[in-house]
Amino acid sequence: MMELTDKLMKEYSIEVVRKEVWHNKENMALVEELDKGSVCGGLPYYYNEATKKTICGEANYEELKKWARV
């Protein structure tokens, strides 16, 4: 997924913030809070602050672009 997010950031000059959750309890708590009430419960987890839309798990490039609204 990193290749796809890198491509998205380069092609559309947008920022996708990556947070390490395995060794960072604060980041994991953030993911758990954002995912509350969702069926995801796993990684990768994408959250768009502007639209409040999520992607749970792997996605293809078109899905990622739609999520990012580009």
Phi and psi in degrees as GROMACS dihedral restraints (atoms count N, CA, C in turn):
[ dihedral_restraints ]
;  ai    aj    ak    al  type     phi  dphi    fc
    3     4     5     6     1   -61.6    20    10
    4     5     6     7     1   -38.1    20    10
    6     7     8     9     1   -60.6    20    10
    7     8     9    10     1   -41.5    20    10
    9    10    11    12     1   -69.6    20    10
   10    11    12    13     1   -40.9    20    10
   12    13    14    15     1   -69.1    20    10
   13    14    15    16     1   -36.1    20    10
   15    16    17    18     1   -60.5    20    10
   16    17    18    19     1   -44.7    20    10
   18    19    20    21     1   -62.3    20    10
   19    20    21    22     1   -44.1    20    10
   21    22    23    24     1   -61.0    20    10
   22    23    24    25     1   -45.9    20    10
   24    25    26    27     1   -64.3    20    10
   25    26    27    28     1   -39.9    20    10
   27    28    29    30     1   -70.6    20    10
   28    29    30    31     1   -46.6    20    10
   30    31    32    33     1   -70.3    20    10
   31    32    33    34     1   -33.9    20    10
   33    34    35    36     1  -117.1    20    10
   34    35    36    37     1     7.1    20    10
   36    37    38    39     1    49.5    20    10
   37    38    39    40     1    47.3    20    10
   39    40    41    42     1  -115.4    20    10
   40    41    42    43     1   164.9    20    10
   42    43    44    45     1  -109.4    20    10
   43    44    45    46     1   129.7    20    10
   45    46    47    48     1  -116.3    20    10
   46    47    48    49     1   114.9    20    10
   48    49    50    51     1   -86.4    20    10
   49    50    51    52     1   127.2    20    10
   51    52    53    54     1  -102.4    20    10
   52    53    54    55     1   134.9    20    10
   54    55    56    57     1  -124.9    20    10
   55    56    57    58     1   129.1    20    10
   57    58    59    60     1   -80.2    20    10
   58    59    60    61     1   125.8    20    10
   60    61    62    63     1  -113.5    20    10
   61    62    63    64     1   -16.2    20    10
   63    64    65    66     1   -66.7    20    10
   64    65    66    67     1   -43.7    20    10
   66    67    68    69     1  -107.5    20    10
   67    68    69    70     1     1.4    20    10
   69    70    71    72     1  -121.3    20    10
   70    71    72    73     1   103.3    20    10
   72    73    74    75     1   -64.6    20    10
   73    74    75    76     1   -34.5    20    10
   75    76    77    78     1   -64.7    20    10
   76    77    78    79     1   -43.1    20    10
   78    79    80    81     1   -66.3    20    10
   79    80    81    82     1   -39.5    20    10
   81    82    83    84     1   -64.4    20    10
   82    83    84    85     1   -40.6    20    10
   84    85    86    87     1   -62.0    20    10
   85    86    87    88     1   -37.7    20    10
   87    88    89    90     1   -63.0    20    10
   88    89    90    91     1   -46.5    20    10
   90    91    92    93     1   -59.9    20    10
   91    92    93    94     1   -44.8    20    10
   93    94    95    96     1   -62.1    20    10
   94    95    96    97     1   -38.7    20    10
   96    97    98    99     1   -67.5    20    10
   97    98    99   100     1   -46.0    20    10
   99   100   101   102     1   -65.1    20    10
  100   101   102   103     1   -31.9    20    10
  102   103   104   105     1   -87.6    20    10
  103   104   105   106     1    -1.4    20    10
  105   106   107   108     1   -54.7    20    10
  106   107   108   109     1   128.8    20    10
  108   109   110   111     1    82.7    20    10
  109   110   111   112     1    -0.7    20    10
  111   112   113   114     1   -95.2    20    10
  112   113   114   115     1   171.9    20    10
  114   115   116   117     1  -100.1    20    10
  115   116   117   118     1     4.8    20    10
  117   118   119   120     1   -67.0    20    10
  118   119   120   121     1   -76.4    20    10
  120   121   122   123     1    64.7    20    10
  121   122   123   124     1    18.2    20    10
  123   124   125   126     1  -154.1    20    10
  124   125   126   127     1  -170.9    20    10
  126   127   128   129     1  -128.6    20    10
  127   128   129   130     1   153.7    20    10
  129   130   131   132     1   -70.1    20    10
  130   131   132   133     1   154.5    20    10
  132   133   134   135     1  -132.2    20    10
  133   134   135   136     1   124.5    20    10
  135   136   137   138     1  -116.2    20    10
  136   137   138   139     1   134.3    20    10
  138   139   140   141     1  -132.4    20    10
  139   140   141   142     1   125.5    20    10
  141   142   143   144     1   -97.5    20    10
  142   143   144   145     1   111.3    20    10
  144   145   146   147     1   -61.3    20    10
  145   146   147   148     1   -35.0    20    10
  147   148   149   150     1   -71.5    20    10
  148   149   150   151     1   -42.3    20    10
  150   151   152   153     1  -103.2    20    10
  151   152   153   154     1   -12.7    20    10
  153   154   155   156     1    65.9    20    10
  154   155   156   157     1    15.3    20    10
  156   157   158   159     1   -86.5    20    10
  157   158   159   160     1   151.9    20    10
  159   160   161   162     1  -125.5    20    10
  160   161   162   163     1   160.3    20    10
  162   163   164   165     1  -126.3    20    10
  163   164   165   166     1   130.4    20    10
  165   166   167   168     1  -112.3    20    10
  166   167   168   169     1   114.7    20    10
  168   169   170   171     1    88.2    20    10
  169   170   171   172     1  -168.8    20    10
  171   172   173   174     1   -71.4    20    10
  172   173   174   175     1   150.6    20    10
  174   175   176   177     1  -141.7    20    10
  175   176   177   178     1   158.6    20    10
  177   178   179   180     1   -85.8    20    10
  178   179   180   181     1   173.9    20    10
  180   181   182   183     1   -63.4    20    10
  181   182   183   184     1   -39.6    20    10
  183   184   185   186     1   -63.8    20    10
  184   185   186   187     1   -40.8    20    10
  186   187   188   189     1   -64.0    20    10
  187   188   189   190     1   -40.1    20    10
  189   190   191   192     1   -65.2    20    10
  190   191   192   193     1   -41.8    20    10
  192   193   194   195     1   -63.1    20    10
  193   194   195   196     1   -42.5    20    10
  195   196   197   198     1   -63.0    20    10
  196   197   198   199     1   -43.1    20    10
  198   199   200   201     1   -59.6    20    10
  199   200   201   202     1   -41.5    20    10
  201   202   203   204     1   -79.8    20    10
  202   203   204   205     1   -10.5    20    10
  204   205   206   207     1    61.3    20    10
  205   206   207   208     1    46.8    20    10
